[in-house]
Amino acid sequence: MTARLSTVHALGDRVTVSADGTELLSYVYRPDPEPFEAPKPYIHPLRTLTGNPVSGYRPHDHRWHKGLQMTASHLSGQNFWGGVSYLGPEEEYQHVPERVGSMRHDGFSAVTADDERVGLSSNLTWIAHSGAEWASERRGVAVHSVDTEAGAYAMDWSIHLSNVRADGEPLRFGSPTTAGRDMAGYTGLQWRGPRDFTGGQVLTPSGPAGDEDTMGTSAADAEWIGFTAEHDDTDARSTLLFAHAPENLGPDAVHASHWFVRSRPIPTAAFSWAFFEEFELPHGESFAYRYRVVVADGAWDHERAAAYLKGLQW
């Protein structure tokens, strides 16, 4: 069985998507104004079909973590992740406001909705702290495949990014690991879970796994991972699945992807596009990635997750 999807603009700063009256998510396109948090559009709250929350917002340990958001922790000396910047093994993390950039929502090119699919297409500009426009982005977010029997739905997130720097310089994408911190390759599309998801179970195609077993795994070896946890307040569990589109893993991808995932001390996962090595995007050139996030009620195991993902078309 399917539920009817609907969408509404709310307060002039977000688009909400609901299924049979349950709000599934809000895409906030007029982001929080705090410069140190690298203002950028994000999805929060993110909920299951029964309304259980599966995203965290401005947690006390990382105020710049906001639900599901596109980030770039190290980009040509700028920080589009937010917060403190990792400067290397000797200086480690420092408060460097002049390194923190932002992403400007320039408008929606399309907002489409019917009973089975909601799609948002938008244009953004990545802006360095100096005010220089560095990148132009075409973004897509689509909610689809609502399945009430499975208790799940899918959301696809696409990015097409172009280097538009006026100085003609390349964009160099990296991470704390490329800057010298071991196994801290966070960057790219990032999810932050709610506080009660701390200590949740990580899933991989081969079975349940610990953080240390999954961290840094190549997406070519595990094209999806999952995260399942128990809620506070309600007697319920929820599961999220994070999956790469096939072209992300092919020879035309701009760079190989790896997984960043933790259940402790914080619940988070990221599709890292520059975990171990930097890559460059020359001036005037572009790259694209597509990702999928499945949000489900209940504690799924890896076999159920694999079967469900296999049944979804890209």
N, C-alpha and C positions, 0 to 999 in steps of 0.2 A: 504494500500500500504506500501511497505517496501523500504528502501534505502539500497544501497550496502555499506557494511562496508569494510574498508581497514586499514592497519596499516603500520607504517614505523619507523625504528630506526632513530633518529635525533641527530646529534652532539655527539654521543657516551655517552649521559647521560639521554636519555628519549626515551619512545616509545609513538608515537602519534596514535590516533585512529580517523578516519574520516568516515563520511557517505555522499556519493555522493559529495565529495569534500569539505564538511564543517568539519573542525577539531572540534571534540567533546571534546577531552581531551588529556592531556599529562601526562603520568606517569613518573615522574622524579625520577630515581633510583640512580643517583649520586647527593646527596642532597647538599644544600648550606653549605659551610664550617664553618660558624660561630658557635663555640662550645656552646655559651650561648643559642642558639636557638634549642638545641638538634637535631642535624642533623639526618634526616631520610627521606626515600622516601615519596613522596606525589603526589597528582594529582592536577595540576593547569597548565593552565586554564581548567576549566570545562564549557562547553557551551551547549546550547540547539540546536535542529536541525536547527534552523534558525540562529545560531551563536551568540545568546545573552549570555554574560558572567554571570555565576552564582556562581563564587568562588572568594574569596579575597586572596591576597598574601602580606605578611609582612605589614599589616596595622600599622599605627603609634602607635596605642594603645597596640598592641601585635605583635611584629615583628616575633614571633615564630609561629603565625597562618599562615598556608600555605594550602589553598584549602581544600582538603580532605586528612586526614592523620591518621594513627594509632598512638595512644599515650598511655602513662600511667603516670598520673600526680604525683602519689605517689606509689613508688614501692621499698619497703625495704629501705627507706631513700633516694632513688634516684628519680630524676625527668626526665622522658622521655617525658614530655610535652614540656618543654623548658621555658626559661625565669626565672622570680623570683619564689622562692619556698615558699609555705605557711608553717610556722613553728609552728603555734598554735595561740590561741586567744591573747596571750600577745605579742609575737614577730611579728605576722601577716606575711606579705610578705617581704622577704629579698633577696638580691642579694647574692646567694651562689653558685658560679661557680662549686665548687667541688661536688655538688649534681647533676649536670646536665649530663645525659648520652647521648647515641646516638644509632642509629640502622644502621648496615652496610649491604648493599646489597651484597650478596655473589655470585649472579648469577641467571640467569633464567634456570629453569629446562625444561620449554617448553614455546614457543610462538606460538599460533595457530591462524589462521585467515581464514575465508571464508566470503561469502557475508552476512551471517546472524549472525555471532558470532566471536568475538575476545577474546581470552583467554591468560592471562599471569600467569604463575606459577613461583614463585621465592623463593629463600632461603635467610634468613636474620639472623643476629646475633645481639642481644641486648647487649650493652656493657656499663658497669658502668664507671663513670668518671675515676676510677683508671686504666681502661683498662681491667678489668676482664670481661670475657664473661659470662653473666648471663642466657641468654635464646636463644634458637634456634627456629626460626619461619619458617613455610611453609605458604606462602601467595598465594592467588589466586585473580585475578581481571578479570572479564568477562563483556564485553559489548554485549548486545543482545536485541532482541525484539524491533527493530526500527520500529516505526509505524508512517508513515508520516500523515495519516489521523487524528490520535490522537495528533500528534505533540510531541511525547514522545519516550524515550528509557529507558532501564533499565541497571543498572550496579550492579553486585554482587561482594562483597568483603568478602573473607574468611580468617580466621586465625587459624593456629594450632600451639600452643606455648608450648615449652618444657623447663623445668627448668634444666639447664646444669651447674649450679654453681659448681666450683671445690671444694668449701668449704663445700658442702653438705647441705647448709642452704636452707630453704624454701624461695620462693618468696612471699612477702606479698603485695597484691594489695589494694590500698585505694584511697582516694580523699581528697581535702581540707575539705569536710564535715566530713569524718572520723577522720580528724586531728583537728576538732573543729570549722570550719566555717559553719554557717547555710546555707543550701540550695545552696551549691557550689560543687556539686558532680561530677564535670567534670573529665572525664577520658575515655579511650577507643577510638573508631573510632569517629573522630571529623570533622565537616564541618564548615568552616568560609565563610560567604557570603560576597559579595562585599559591599562597603560602602553604595550604594543606596538602599540596602535591609534593612537598619535600619528602624525599625518601621513596618516591614512587618507583615502579618497575619499568626498566627499559626493555624494549622488545627489538629483536632483529629477525631477518628472514630465517635464521638458523635456530632461533629460540630466545628465551629470556637471557639477559646479559647485564653485567654490572657496568657502571660508568666507565671504569678504567679499561674494560674490554672493548667498549664501543667508541670511546673518544679517539678521534683521528682516523676512524675507519674510512677507507675509500668508498665513495658512492658506487664505483664500479663493482665493488665486492658486496655492497649492501645498498640496493637502490631505494630502500625504504627503512625507516626505523619507527618504533612506536613508543608511547609512554602511557602507562596506566596507573591510576592512583585512586585513593579513597577520599571522599569529601568529609570535611567537618560538618556538623549540624544536621546533615541528612544521611540516612542509611543508603548511600549510593556510591558507586564507582563510575569513573569515566575513562575513556581511552582516546588518545590522539595518535594519528598516523601521519608521518611526513614522508612524502615520496617525490622522487625526481621524474620529470618527463623524460622519455627515451632519448631525445636529442641532447639533453644535458650530459649524457654519458657517451656520446658519440665523438667521432674525430673532429667534428666541426665546432665543438664547444670551445670557448675561448680559453678555458683552463679547467683542469680536473678538480672535482669537488670532493670534499670530505665532510664527515659529520662531527659537529661539536655538540655534546650532550652531557648534562649533569642532572642527577637527582638530589645530590647533596654537594654543598650546603644550600644550593638553590635549585629549583626545578626549571630547566631551560634547555632548548635545543635550537640549533642553527644549521642552515644549509651553507656551510663555509665554502666560499669560492677561492680562498687564498689561505689555506690552513698552514701549509709547510713552506710554500714558495710564493713569492710575489709574481704578479703578471702585469704587463703593460697594455694600455689601450691607447694607441697613437691618436694624435689629433685628427678629428674628422671621421674616425672609425667608430664602430658600434659593436655591442655584443647583446645577446639575449639568453634568458633562462626562463623555464617554466617549472612551477612547483605545485604540489597538491597537498592539502591538509584535510584529513578526514576526522570529523568530530563525532564521537559515538558514546552513547550511554552504555554502561556496563564495563566489566573487566574482560577485555578480549585477550586471547592468547595469540601466539605468533601464527598459528595455522589459520585461525579465523581471519586474522588481519591479512595474511597473504591471499586467501581466497577472495576476500572482499575487494582488495585492490585489483586483483586479476580480472574481476568482473566489471570494472569501470573502464570505459573507453577514454582515450585522450582526445 
